[in-house]
């Protein structure tokens, strides 16, 4: 049993359970990360692969493409509420560089099926409250299916043996943070160095990709089917590479030549302009050598097989097959309707993912304010806080403006709404600048009206007596 100074026996058993959960998934998590980083190399090569190709270490970037194409369509643009002011939440989000970290964290969520986030008090020189993202390789928790939240969570910030490069135990080295009900415990090198209370019962959320009732931690974007198809495509490329030398050099068969004709280097014979083969005087009745040329091998079977695998991969990941770099490219650009139709499945998947992650983003923003203000109660404007997402369709500004004009013509009151600017594709900083310019312009207009010579005088001016 693990022995950590300052932990109770119950807390120690809880740490062991959570560490076991992390370690049980570590092999598959490392495997998926290797596919994502382009570091997974096939061990079982096809039997037709030449010996010199066995050290080539061929890889393919299709898994990363599947993750990144979906990730680019999921962008958190900000937060909005029915009230204009957000009670300092925007300042806390900016101090934590929240939107940049969230964009990086969602890549880990797509690779490992989920990513975790915690909210704690900030230390000296830090924001009043801090959000930290934890990958599935470094964190795990016990999930309460009824309340749909964690009952405990473990975040490992340093594994034993990292400093020395050798194996170790948390009894003597390493660092982790244990979250229990209303309590946060920090352990460093086998000793509890901090034990503080939390105003949030369990300030931990997760961002699962494709969660189900029986799989609350979701599923990885790099599924078994994705890994299998990638391996098949790599084997096809290796076969093509191994036989590529036969495509450029013609295949000859020579009957009855003199042995002296082959005294030259084979490469020199290929490069010579003229190769003369002398007659063979020892061959009775067939002194003249006969040369036959056969048709060269074709690479087309390999290309067609790679196209089939690319189509299967595109269907599995809902991405356009043209994004995989296989097949013929279109000479003319596609129309906007055709572009959206080819990416309809990917757009629907991005919108579903946004809906799944909205609640977690909302909780983190609320918890940041609560921890910073040390308050268990939320103000009204934060209770109705909602995340604002960038349009997953990548609509052009011209198309968005055209649609907005049509909507405003039907609903004229929408022209006075600040949300109309967001529908045009502007991000939060640009939206704030535009609204500030609008208010500044309205203020200058009012000031000019006040300073105008005729302002404040009665409509009818009496005539002066002579």
C-alpha positions as a Markdown table, in Angstrom:
| # | Residue | x | y | z |
|---|---|---|---|---|
| 1 | Unk | 0.0 | 0.0 | 0.0 |
| 2 | Unk | 1.2 | 3.5 | -0.8 |
| 3 | Unk | 2.5 | 5.5 | 2.1 |
| 4 | Unk | 2.2 | 9.3 | 1.8 |
| 5 | Unk | 2.7 | 11.5 | 4.9 |
| 6 | Unk | -0.5 | 13.5 | 5.6 |
| 7 | Unk | -3.0 | 11.3 | 3.8 |
| 8 | Unk | -5.5 | 9.2 | 5.6 |
| 9 | Unk | -5.9 | 5.5 | 4.8 |
| 10 | Unk | -9.1 | 6.2 | 3.0 |
| 11 | Unk | -7.6 | 9.0 | 0.9 |
| 12 | Unk | -4.6 | 6.7 | 0.1 |
| 13 | Unk | -6.8 | 4.0 | -1.1 |
| 14 | Unk | -8.7 | 6.5 | -3.3 |
| 15 | Unk | -5.4 | 7.7 | -4.8 |
| 16 | Unk | -4.4 | 4.1 | -5.6 |
| 17 | Unk | -7.8 | 3.4 | -7.3 |
| 18 | Unk | -7.5 | 6.6 | -9.5 |
| 19 | Unk | -3.9 | 5.9 | -10.4 |
| 20 | Unk | -4.9 | 2.4 | -11.5 |
| 21 | Unk | -7.5 | 3.9 | -13.7 |
| 22 | Unk | -5.0 | 6.1 | -15.4 |
| 23 | Unk | -2.5 | 3.3 | -15.9 |
| 24 | Unk | -5.1 | 1.0 | -17.3 |
| 25 | Unk | -5.8 | 3.4 | -20.1 |
| 26 | Unk | -2.2 | 4.6 | -20.5 |
| 27 | Unk | -1.2 | 2.2 | -23.3 |
| 28 | Unk | -4.1 | 3.0 | -25.5 |
| 29 | Unk | -3.7 | 6.8 | -24.8 |
| 30 | Unk | 0.0 | 6.6 | -25.8 |
| 31 | Unk | -0.9 | 4.7 | -28.9 |
| 32 | Unk | -3.4 | 7.3 | -30.0 |
| 33 | Unk | -1.0 | 10.1 | -29.3 |
| 34 | Unk | 1.7 | 8.4 | -31.4 |
| 35 | Unk | -0.8 | 8.2 | -34.3 |
| 36 | Unk | -1.6 | 11.9 | -33.8 |
| 37 | Unk | 2.0 | 12.9 | -33.7 |
| 38 | Unk | 3.0 | 10.8 | -36.7 |
| 39 | Unk | 5.3 | 8.6 | -34.6 |
| 40 | Unk | 3.6 | 5.2 | -34.9 |
| 41 | Unk | 5.6 | 2.9 | -37.1 |
| 42 | Unk | 4.3 | -0.4 | -38.4 |
| 43 | Unk | 6.1 | -3.5 | -37.0 |
| 44 | Unk | 4.4 | -6.0 | -39.3 |
| 45 | Unk | 5.5 | -5.0 | -42.8 |
| 46 | Unk | 4.2 | -6.7 | -46.0 |
| 47 | Unk | 6.3 | -9.7 | -47.2 |
| 48 | Unk | 6.9 | -8.0 | -50.5 |
| 49 | Unk | 8.7 | -5.1 | -48.8 |
| 50 | Unk | 12.4 | -5.1 | -49.8 |
| 51 | Unk | 14.9 | -5.3 | -46.9 |
| 52 | Unk | 16.1 | -1.7 | -47.3 |
| 53 | Unk | 12.5 | -0.4 | -46.7 |
| 54 | Unk | 12.2 | -2.0 | -43.3 |
| 55 | Unk | 14.1 | 0.9 | -41.7 |
| 56 | Unk | 12.2 | 3.6 | -43.7 |
| 57 | Unk | 9.7 | 4.2 | -40.9 |
| 58 | Unk | 6.9 | 5.3 | -43.2 |
| 59 | Unk | 4.1 | 7.2 | -41.4 |
| 60 | Unk | 0.8 | 8.8 | -42.6 |
| 61 | Unk | -0.8 | 12.0 | -41.3 |
| 62 | Unk | -4.5 | 11.0 | -41.8 |
| 63 | Unk | -5.3 | 10.6 | -38.1 |
| 64 | Unk | -4.0 | 14.1 | -37.4 |
| 65 | Unk | -6.0 | 15.4 | -40.3 |
| 66 | Unk | -9.2 | 13.8 | -38.9 |
| 67 | Unk | -8.7 | 15.5 | -35.6 |
| 68 | Unk | -7.6 | 18.9 | -36.9 |
| 69 | Unk | -10.4 | 19.3 | -39.4 |
| 70 | Unk | -13.0 | 18.8 | -36.8 |
| 71 | Unk | -11.1 | 20.9 | -34.2 |
| 72 | Unk | -11.0 | 24.0 | -36.5 |
| 73 | Unk | -14.8 | 24.0 | -36.7 |
| 74 | Unk | -15.2 | 24.1 | -32.9 |
| 75 | Unk | -14.2 | 27.6 | -31.6 |
| 76 | Unk | -15.4 | 29.2 | -28.5 |
| 77 | Unk | -16.0 | 32.9 | -29.3 |
| 78 | Unk | -16.9 | 34.2 | -25.8 |
| 79 | Unk | -19.7 | 34.3 | -23.3 |
| 80 | Unk | -23.0 | 36.2 | -23.3 |
| 81 | Unk | -25.8 | 36.9 | -20.9 |
| 82 | Unk | -29.1 | 38.8 | -20.9 |
| 83 | Unk | -27.3 | 41.4 | -18.9 |
| 84 | Unk | -24.6 | 43.5 | -20.6 |
| 85 | Unk | -22.1 | 43.2 | -17.7 |
| 86 | Unk | -20.6 | 39.9 | -16.7 |
| 87 | Unk | -19.3 | 40.9 | -13.2 |
| 88 | Unk | -15.6 | 40.7 | -14.0 |
| 89 | Unk | -15.7 | 37.2 | -15.6 |
| 90 | Unk | -14.2 | 38.5 | -18.8 |
| 91 | Unk | -11.2 | 39.8 | -16.9 |
| 92 | Unk | -10.7 | 36.5 | -15.2 |
| 93 | Unk | -11.0 | 34.6 | -18.5 |
| 94 | Unk | -8.4 | 37.0 | -20.1 |
| 95 | Unk | -6.0 | 36.6 | -17.2 |
| 96 | Unk | -6.2 | 32.8 | -17.6 |
| 97 | Unk | -5.8 | 33.0 | -21.4 |
| 98 | Unk | -8.9 | 30.8 | -21.3 |
| 99 | Unk | -9.8 | 30.7 | -25.0 |
| 100 | Unk | -6.3 | 29.8 | -26.1 |
| 101 | Unk | -6.0 | 27.0 | -23.5 |
| 102 | Unk | -9.5 | 25.8 | -24.4 |
| 103 | Unk | -8.6 | 25.5 | -28.1 |
| 104 | Unk | -5.5 | 23.4 | -27.2 |
| 105 | Unk | -7.4 | 21.3 | -24.7 |
| 106 | Unk | -10.1 | 20.3 | -27.2 |
| 107 | Unk | -7.5 | 18.7 | -29.4 |
| 108 | Unk | -6.5 | 16.4 | -26.5 |
| 109 | Unk | -10.2 | 15.7 | -26.0 |
| 110 | Unk | -10.6 | 14.5 | -29.6 |
| 111 | Unk | -7.4 | 12.4 | -29.3 |
| 112 | Unk | -8.0 | 10.8 | -25.9 |
| 113 | Unk | -11.9 | 10.9 | -25.9 |
| 114 | Unk | -12.0 | 13.5 | -23.1 |
| 115 | Unk | -10.0 | 16.2 | -21.3 |
| 116 | Unk | -10.5 | 17.5 | -17.7 |
| 117 | Unk | -10.5 | 21.1 | -16.3 |
| 118 | Unk | -10.2 | 22.2 | -12.7 |
| 119 | Unk | -10.7 | 25.6 | -10.9 |
| 120 | Unk | -8.5 | 26.5 | -7.9 |
| 121 | Unk | -7.4 | 29.6 | -6.1 |
| 122 | Unk | -4.5 | 31.5 | -7.6 |
| 123 | Unk | -1.2 | 32.0 | -5.8 |
| 124 | Unk | 1.0 | 34.9 | -5.4 |
| 125 | Unk | 1.5 | 36.7 | -8.8 |
| 126 | Unk | -1.4 | 34.7 | -10.3 |
| 127 | Unk | -5.0 | 35.5 | -11.1 |
| 128 | Unk | -7.5 | 35.3 | -8.2 |
| 129 | Unk | -8.8 | 32.1 | -9.6 |
| 130 | Unk | -7.1 | 29.7 | -12.1 |
| 131 | Unk | -8.4 | 27.1 | -14.5 |
| 132 | Unk | -6.1 | 24.2 | -15.4 |
| 133 | Unk | -6.7 | 21.6 | -18.1 |
| 134 | Unk | -5.6 | 18.0 | -17.5 |
| 135 | Unk | -5.2 | 15.4 | -20.2 |
| 136 | Unk | -6.5 | 11.8 | -19.9 |
| 137 | Unk | -2.9 | 10.7 | -19.6 |
| 138 | Unk | -2.5 | 12.6 | -16.4 |
| 139 | Unk | -5.9 | 12.6 | -14.7 |
| 140 | Unk | -8.9 | 10.5 | -13.9 |
| 141 | Unk | -11.9 | 10.5 | -11.5 |
| 142 | Unk | -14.8 | 8.5 | -10.2 |
| 143 | Unk | -18.0 | 9.4 | -12.0 |
| 144 | Unk | -21.4 | 9.7 | -10.4 |
| 145 | Unk | -24.0 | 8.6 | -13.0 |
| 146 | Unk | -26.9 | 10.0 | -11.0 |
| 147 | Unk | -25.5 | 13.5 | -10.5 |
| 148 | Unk | -23.5 | 13.5 | -13.7 |
| 149 | Unk | -20.4 | 14.8 | -12.0 |
| 150 | Unk | -17.2 | 13.6 | -10.3 |
| 151 | Unk | -17.2 | 12.4 | -6.7 |
| 152 | Unk | -13.3 | 12.5 | -6.7 |
| 153 | Unk | -10.6 | 13.4 | -9.1 |
| 154 | Unk | -6.8 | 13.0 | -9.3 |
| 155 | Unk | -4.6 | 15.3 | -11.4 |
| 156 | Unk | -0.9 | 14.2 | -11.7 |
| 157 | Unk | 1.4 | 17.1 | -12.4 |
| 158 | Unk | 4.7 | 15.1 | -12.2 |
| 159 | Unk | 5.1 | 11.4 | -12.5 |
| 160 | Unk | 7.8 | 9.6 | -10.4 |
| 161 | Unk | 11.1 | 9.2 | -12.2 |
| 162 | Unk | 10.7 | 12.3 | -14.3 |
| 163 | Unk | 13.6 | 14.0 | -12.6 |
| 164 | Unk | 16.0 | 11.1 | -12.5 |
| 165 | Unk | 14.9 | 9.3 | -15.7 |
| 166 | Unk | 14.3 | 6.1 | -13.6 |
| 167 | Unk | 11.2 | 4.5 | -12.2 |
| 168 | Unk | 10.0 | 5.5 | -8.9 |
| 169 | Unk | 7.0 | 5.7 | -6.5 |
| 170 | Unk | 4.7 | 8.5 | -5.3 |
| 171 | Unk | 5.9 | 7.5 | -1.8 |
| 172 | Unk | 9.1 | 9.5 | -2.3 |
| 173 | Unk | 8.8 | 11.6 | -5.5 |
| 174 | Unk | 6.3 | 13.0 | -7.9 |
| 175 | Unk | 3.4 | 15.5 | -7.5 |
| 176 | Unk | -0.4 | 15.2 | -7.7 |
| 177 | Unk | -3.5 | 17.0 | -6.6 |
| 178 | Unk | -6.5 | 15.1 | -5.1 |
| 179 | Unk | -10.0 | 16.6 | -5.3 |
| 180 | Unk | -12.6 | 15.4 | -2.8 |
| 181 | Unk | -15.8 | 16.9 | -1.5 |
| 182 | Unk | -15.1 | 20.6 | -0.7 |
| 183 | Unk | -11.3 | 19.8 | -0.3 |
| 184 | Unk | -8.2 | 20.1 | -2.5 |
| 185 | Unk | -5.1 | 18.1 | -1.3 |
| 186 | Unk | -1.7 | 18.7 | -2.9 |
| 187 | Unk | 1.1 | 16.1 | -2.5 |
| 188 | Unk | 4.8 | 16.7 | -3.4 |
| 189 | Unk | 7.5 | 14.0 | -3.1 |
| 190 | Unk | 5.4 | 11.8 | -0.8 |
| 191 | Unk | 4.3 | 14.6 | 1.6 |
| 192 | Unk | 1.0 | 16.6 | 1.8 |
| 193 | Unk | 2.1 | 20.2 | 1.3 |
| 194 | Unk | -1.3 | 21.8 | 1.1 |
| 195 | Unk | -4.8 | 21.0 | 2.1 |
| 196 | Unk | -7.4 | 23.7 | 1.5 |
| 197 | Unk | -11.1 | 24.0 | 1.4 |
| 198 | Unk | -13.1 | 24.8 | -1.7 |
| 199 | Unk | -16.4 | 26.7 | -2.0 |
| 200 | Unk | -17.3 | 24.4 | -4.9 |
| 201 | Unk | -18.1 | 20.8 | -3.9 |
| 202 | Unk | -16.1 | 19.4 | -6.8 |
| 203 | Unk | -14.5 | 22.0 | -9.1 |
| 204 | Unk | -13.8 | 19.6 | -11.9 |
| 205 | Unk | -15.5 | 19.2 | -15.3 |
| 206 | Unk | -14.7 | 17.1 | -18.4 |
| 207 | Unk | -15.1 | 17.6 | -22.1 |
| 208 | Unk | -16.0 | 14.2 | -23.6 |
| 209 | Unk | -16.2 | 13.6 | -27.3 |
| 210 | Unk | -19.3 | 11.5 | -28.3 |
| 211 | Unk | -20.3 | 10.5 | -24.8 |
| 212 | Unk | -22.9 | 7.8 | -24.2 |
| 213 | Unk | -24.8 | 6.7 | -21.2 |
| 214 | Unk | -22.5 | 3.7 | -20.9 |
| 215 | Unk | -19.4 | 5.7 | -21.9 |
| 216 | Unk | -19.5 | 9.0 | -19.9 |
| 217 | Unk | -15.8 | 9.6 | -20.8 |
| 218 | Unk | -16.6 | 9.5 | -24.5 |
| 219 | Unk | -14.8 | 8.0 | -27.5 |
| 220 | Unk | -11.6 | 8.9 | -29.2 |
| 221 | Unk | -11.7 | 10.5 | -32.7 |
| 222 | Unk | -8.8 | 8.2 | -33.5 |
| 223 | Unk | -10.9 | 5.1 | -33.3 |
| 224 | Unk | -9.8 | 1.5 | -33.9 |
| 225 | Unk | -11.2 | 1.8 | -37.4 |
| 226 | Unk | -9.1 | 4.9 | -38.1 |
| 227 | Unk | -5.9 | 3.2 | -36.8 |
| 228 | Unk | -6.6 | 0.1 | -38.9 |
| 229 | Unk | -7.3 | 2.0 | -42.1 |
| 230 | Unk | -4.2 | 4.1 | -41.5 |
| 231 | Unk | -2.0 | 1.0 | -41.1 |
| 232 | Unk | -3.5 | -0.5 | -44.4 |
| 233 | Unk | -2.7 | 2.8 | -46.2 |
| 234 | Unk | 0.9 | 2.7 | -44.9 |
| 235 | Unk | 1.3 | -0.9 | -46.1 |
| 236 | Unk | 0.0 | 0.1 | -49.5 |
| 237 | Unk | 2.5 | 3.0 | -49.7 |
| 238 | Unk | 5.4 | 0.7 | -48.7 |
| 239 | Unk | 4.4 | -1.8 | -51.4 |
| 240 | Unk | 4.3 | 1.0 | -53.9 |
| 241 | Unk | 7.7 | 2.3 | -52.7 |
| 242 | Unk | 9.2 | -1.2 | -52.9 |
| 243 | Unk | 8.2 | -1.7 | -56.5 |
| 244 | Unk | 8.7 | 1.8 | -57.7 |
| 245 | Unk | 12.2 | 1.0 | -59.1 |
| 246 | Unk | 10.6 | -1.2 | -61.7 |
| 247 | Unk | 8.4 | 1.6 | -63.2 |
| 248 | Unk | 11.3 | 3.7 | -64.6 |
| 249 | Unk | 13.6 | 0.9 | -65.9 |
| 250 | Unk | 12.4 | -1.2 | -68.9 |
| 251 | Unk | 12.4 | -4.9 | -68.5 |
| 252 | Unk | 14.5 | -6.8 | -71.1 |
| 253 | Unk | 15.1 | -10.5 | -71.8 |
| 254 | Unk | 18.2 | -11.4 | -73.8 |
| 255 | Unk | 18.6 | -14.8 | -75.4 |
| 256 | Unk | 21.9 | -16.3 | -76.4 |
| 257 | Unk | 24.4 | -13.4 | -75.6 |
| 258 | Unk | 28.1 | -13.7 | -75.0 |
| 259 | Unk | 29.1 | -13.5 | -71.4 |
| 260 | Unk | 31.5 | -10.6 | -72.1 |
| 261 | Unk | 28.5 | -8.4 | -72.8 |
| 262 | Unk | 27.8 | -8.2 | -69.1 |
| 263 | Unk | 31.2 | -7.2 | -67.9 |
| 264 | Unk | 30.0 | -3.5 | -67.5 |
| 265 | Unk | 28.4 | -2.1 | -64.5 |
| 266 | Unk | 24.6 | -2.5 | -64.7 |
| 267 | Unk | 24.0 | 1.1 | -64.0 |
| 268 | Unk | 26.5 | 2.1 | -66.7 |
| 269 | Unk | 24.6 | -0.1 | -69.2 |
| 270 | Unk | 21.4 | 1.7 | -68.4 |
| 271 | Unk | 23.0 | 5.1 | -68.9 |
| 272 | Unk | 24.8 | 4.3 | -72.1 |
| 273 | Unk | 23.4 | 5.8 | -75.3 |
| 274 | Unk | 24.3 | 2.7 | -77.4 |
| 275 | Unk | 24.8 | -0.8 | -76.0 |
| 276 | Unk | 26.3 | -3.3 | -78.5 |
| 277 | Unk | 26.0 | -7.0 | -77.8 |
| 278 | Unk | 28.5 | -9.1 | -79.8 |
| 279 | Unk | 27.6 | -12.4 | -81.4 |
| 280 | Unk | 28.3 | -15.6 | -79.5 |
| 281 | Unk | 30.5 | -17.7 | -81.7 |
| 282 | Unk | 30.1 | -20.8 | -79.5 |
| 283 | Unk | 26.3 | -20.9 | -80.1 |
| 284 | Unk | 25.8 | -23.1 | -83.1 |
| 285 | Unk | 22.9 | -21.9 | -85.3 |
| 286 | Unk | 22.1 | -19.0 | -83.0 |
| 287 | Unk | 25.1 | -16.8 | -82.8 |
| 288 | Unk | 23.1 | -13.5 | -82.9 |
| 289 | Unk | 21.7 | -12.5 | -79.5 |
| 290 | Unk | 18.0 | -11.8 | -79.4 |
| 291 | Unk | 16.6 | -9.0 | -77.2 |
| 292 | Unk | 13.0 | -8.9 | -76.1 |
| 293 | Unk | 11.4 | -6.0 | -74.2 |
| 294 | Unk | 8.4 | -6.6 | -71.9 |
| 295 | Unk | 5.8 | -4.1 | -70.7 |
| 296 | Unk | 6.7 | -2.3 | -67.5 |
| 297 | Unk | 4.8 | -2.9 | -64.2 |
| 298 | Unk | 2.1 | -0.4 | -63.5 |
| 299 | Unk | 1.6 | 1.6 | -60.2 |
| 300 | Unk | -2.1 | 1.9 | -60.9 |
| 301 | Unk | -3.2 | -1.0 | -58.6 |
| 302 | Unk | -1.5 | 0.6 | -55.7 |
| 303 | Unk | -3.0 | 4.0 | -56.5 |
| 304 | Unk | -6.5 | 2.5 | -56.8 |
| 305 | Unk | -6.1 | 0.6 | -53.5 |
| 306 | Unk | -5.0 | 3.8 | -51.8 |
| 307 | Unk | -8.0 | 5.6 | -53.2 |
| 308 | Unk | -10.3 | 3.0 | -51.8 |
| 309 | Unk | -8.7 | 3.2 | -48.3 |
| 310 | Unk | -9.0 | 7.0 | -48.5 |
| 311 | Unk | -12.7 | 6.7 | -49.2 |
| 312 | Unk | -13.2 | 4.4 | -46.3 |
| 313 | Unk | -11.2 | 6.7 | -44.0 |
| 314 | Unk | -13.2 | 9.7 | -45.2 |
| 315 | Unk | -16.5 | 7.9 | -44.5 |
| 316 | Unk | -15.3 | 6.8 | -41.0 |
| 317 | Unk | -14.3 | 10.4 | -40.0 |
| 318 | Unk | -16.9 | 12.4 | -41.9 |
| 319 | Unk | -14.2 | 14.5 | -43.7 |
| 320 | Unk | -13.9 | 15.2 | -47.5 |
| 321 | Unk | -11.8 | 12.6 | -49.3 |
| 322 | Unk | -10.0 | 15.5 | -51.1 |
| 323 | Unk | -8.6 | 16.6 | -47.8 |
| 324 | Unk | -6.5 | 13.4 | -47.6 |
| 325 | Unk | -4.5 | 14.2 | -50.7 |
| 326 | Unk | -5.7 | 11.2 | -52.7 |
| 327 | Unk | -7.6 | 11.3 | -56.0 |
| 328 | Unk | -8.0 | 13.8 | -58.7 |
| 329 | Unk | -8.4 | 17.5 | -57.8 |
| 330 | Unk | -11.1 | 19.6 | -59.4 |
| 331 | Unk | -9.9 | 22.2 | -61.9 |
| 332 | Unk | -12.6 | 24.7 | -61.0 |
| 333 | Unk | -13.6 | 25.7 | -57.4 |
| 334 | Unk | -16.8 | 24.2 | -56.1 |
| 335 | Unk | -19.9 | 26.3 | -55.4 |
| 336 | Unk | -20.9 | 27.3 | -51.9 |
| 337 | Unk | -23.7 | 24.8 | -51.9 |
| 338 | Unk | -21.5 | 21.9 | -53.1 |
| 339 | Unk | -18.8 | 22.9 | -50.5 |
| 340 | Unk | -21.3 | 22.7 | -47.6 |
| 341 | Unk | -22.9 | 19.5 | -48.9 |
| 342 | Unk | -19.5 | 17.8 | -48.9 |
| 343 | Unk | -18.9 | 18.8 | -45.3 |
| 344 | Unk | -22.4 | 18.4 | -44.0 |
| 345 | Unk | -21.5 | 15.4 | -41.8 |
| 346 | Unk | -18.5 | 17.2 | -40.4 |
| 347 | Unk | -20.5 | 20.3 | -39.6 |
| 348 | Unk | -23.2 | 18.3 | -37.8 |
| 349 | Unk | -20.5 | 16.6 | -35.8 |
| 350 | Unk | -18.9 | 19.9 | -34.8 |
| 351 | Unk | -22.3 | 21.3 | -33.8 |
| 352 | Unk | -23.0 | 18.3 | -31.7 |
| 353 | Unk | -19.6 | 18.6 | -30.0 |
| 354 | Unk | -20.3 | 22.3 | -29.2 |
| 355 | Unk | -23.6 | 21.3 | -27.6 |
| 356 | Unk | -21.9 | 18.6 | -25.5 |
| 357 | Unk | -19.2 | 21.0 | -24.3 |
| 358 | Unk | -21.3 | 24.1 | -23.6 |
| 359 | Unk | -22.3 | 23.1 | -20.1 |
| 360 | Unk | -18.6 | 22.5 | -19.1 |
| 361 | Unk | -17.5 | 25.9 | -20.4 |
| 362 | Unk | -20.4 | 27.6 | -18.5 |
| 363 | Unk | -19.5 | 25.9 | -15.2 |
| 364 | Unk | -15.9 | 26.9 | -15.5 |
| 365 | Unk | -16.7 | 30.6 | -16.1 |
| 366 | Unk | -19.1 | 30.6 | -13.2 |
| 367 | Unk | -16.6 | 28.8 | -10.9 |
| 368 | Unk | -13.8 | 31.3 | -11.8 |
| 369 | Unk | -16.0 | 34.1 | -10.5 |
| 370 | Unk | -17.1 | 32.2 | -7.4 |
| 371 | Unk | -13.6 | 31.2 | -6.4 |
| 372 | Unk | -12.2 | 34.7 | -7.1 |
| 373 | Unk | -15.0 | 36.3 | -5.0 |
| 374 | Unk | -15.2 | 33.5 | -2.4 |
| 375 | Unk | -18.9 | 33.3 | -2.9 |
| 376 | Unk | -21.3 | 30.4 | -3.0 |
| 377 | Unk | -24.0 | 32.5 | -4.7 |
| 378 | Unk | -24.0 | 33.6 | -8.3 |
| 379 | Unk | -25.3 | 36.9 | -9.5 |
| 380 | Unk | -28.3 | 36.9 | -11.8 |
| 381 | Unk | -26.3 | 37.8 | -14.9 |
| 382 | Unk | -23.9 | 34.8 | -14.4 |
| 383 | Unk | -26.7 | 32.3 | -13.7 |
| 384 | Unk | -27.9 | 32.9 | -17.3 |
| 385 | Unk | -24.4 | 32.8 | -18.8 |
| 386 | Unk | -24.1 | 31.0 | -22.1 |
| 387 | Unk | -21.1 | 30.3 | -24.3 |
| 388 | Unk | -21.1 | 31.8 | -27.8 |
| 389 | Unk | -19.6 | 29.6 | -30.5 |
| 390 | Unk | -18.2 | 30.5 | -33.9 |
| 391 | Unk | -20.3 | 29.3 | -36.8 |
| 392 | Unk | -19.2 | 25.8 | -37.7 |
| 393 | Unk | -20.1 | 26.3 | -41.3 |
| 394 | Unk | -17.4 | 28.9 | -42.1 |
| 395 | Unk | -20.0 | 31.2 | -43.8 |
| 396 | Unk | -18.4 | 34.0 | -45.8 |
| 397 | Unk | -19.0 | 37.6 | -44.6 |
| 398 | Unk | -20.9 | 38.4 | -47.9 |
| 399 | Unk | -23.3 | 35.4 | -47.4 |
| 400 | Unk | -23.8 | 36.2 | -43.7 |
| 401 | Unk | -24.5 | 39.9 | -44.5 |
| 402 | Unk | -27.0 | 38.9 | -47.2 |
| 403 | Unk | -28.8 | 36.5 | -44.8 |
| 404 | Unk | -28.8 | 39.2 | -42.1 |
| 405 | Unk | -30.4 | 41.8 | -44.4 |
| 406 | Unk | -33.2 | 39.4 | -45.2 |
| 407 | Unk | -33.8 | 38.6 | -41.6 |
| 408 | Unk | -33.8 | 42.3 | -40.6 |
| 409 | Unk | -36.3 | 43.0 | -43.4 |
| 410 | Unk | -38.7 | 40.5 | -41.9 |
| 411 | Unk | -37.9 | 41.3 | -38.2 |
| 412 | Unk | -37.0 | 45.1 | -38.2 |
| 413 | Unk | -36.4 | 45.0 | -34.4 |
| 414 | Unk | -33.3 | 42.8 | -34.9 |
| 415 | Unk | -31.4 | 45.8 | -36.4 |
| 416 | Unk | -31.2 | 47.2 | -32.8 |
| 417 | Unk | -29.7 | 44.0 | -31.4 |
| 418 | Unk | -26.0 | 43.7 | -30.7 |
| 419 | Unk | -26.2 | 40.0 | -31.5 |
| 420 | Unk | -26.6 | 40.9 | -35.2 |
| 421 | Unk | -22.9 | 41.8 | -35.4 |
| 422 | Unk | -22.0 | 38.3 | -34.1 |
| 423 | Unk | -24.0 | 36.7 | -36.9 |
| 424 | Unk | -21.6 | 38.3 | -39.4 |
| 425 | Unk | -18.7 | 36.3 | -38.2 |
| 426 | Unk | -16.9 | 38.9 | -36.1 |
| 427 | Unk | -15.1 | 37.6 | -33.0 |
| 428 | Unk | -15.6 | 39.0 | -29.5 |
| 429 | Unk | -12.8 | 41.6 | -29.6 |
| 430 | Unk | -14.0 | 43.0 | -32.9 |
| 431 | Unk | -17.6 | 42.9 | -31.8 |
| 432 | Unk | -16.7 | 44.9 | -28.7 |
| 433 | Unk | -14.8 | 47.5 | -30.8 |
| 434 | Unk | -17.7 | 47.9 | -33.2 |
| 435 | Unk | -20.2 | 48.4 | -30.3 |
| 436 | Unk | -17.8 | 50.9 | -28.6 |
| 437 | Unk | -17.5 | 52.9 | -31.9 |
| 438 | Unk | -21.3 | 52.8 | -32.1 |
| 439 | Unk | -21.7 | 54.2 | -28.6 |
| 440 | Unk | -19.0 | 56.8 | -29.3 |
| 441 | Unk | -20.7 | 57.9 | -32.5 |
| 442 | Unk | -24.0 | 58.2 | -30.7 |
| 443 | Unk | -22.4 | 60.3 | -28.0 |
| 444 | Unk | -20.7 | 62.6 | -30.5 |
| 445 | Unk | -24.0 | 63.0 | -32.3 |
| 446 | Unk | -25.8 | 64.0 | -29.1 |
| 447 | Unk | -23.1 | 66.4 | -28.2 |
| 448 | Unk | -23.2 | 68.1 | -31.6 |
| 449 | Unk | -27.0 | 68.4 | -31.2 |
| 450 | Unk | -26.6 | 70.1 | -27.8 |
| 451 | Unk | -24.0 | 72.5 | -29.2 |
| 452 | Unk | -26.0 | 73.5 | -32.3 |
| 453 | Unk | -27.1 | 77.2 | -32.3 |
| 454 | Unk | -30.8 | 76.5 | -32.5 |
| 455 | Unk | -30.9 | 73.9 | -29.7 |
| 456 | Unk | -33.2 | 74.8 | -26.8 |
| 457 | Unk | -34.9 | 77.9 | -28.5 |
| 458 | Unk | -38.7 | 77.9 | -28.8 |
| 459 | Unk | -40.2 | 77.0 | -32.1 |
| 460 | Unk | -41.9 | 80.4 | -32.6 |
| 461 | Unk | -39.8 | 83.5 | -32.1 |
| 462 | Unk | -41.6 | 86.8 | -31.3 |
| 463 | Unk | -41.0 | 89.7 | -33.6 |
| 464 | Unk | -39.1 | 92.7 | -32.2 |
| 465 | Unk | -40.9 | 96.0 | -31.9 |
| 466 | Unk | -39.6 | 98.9 | -33.9 |
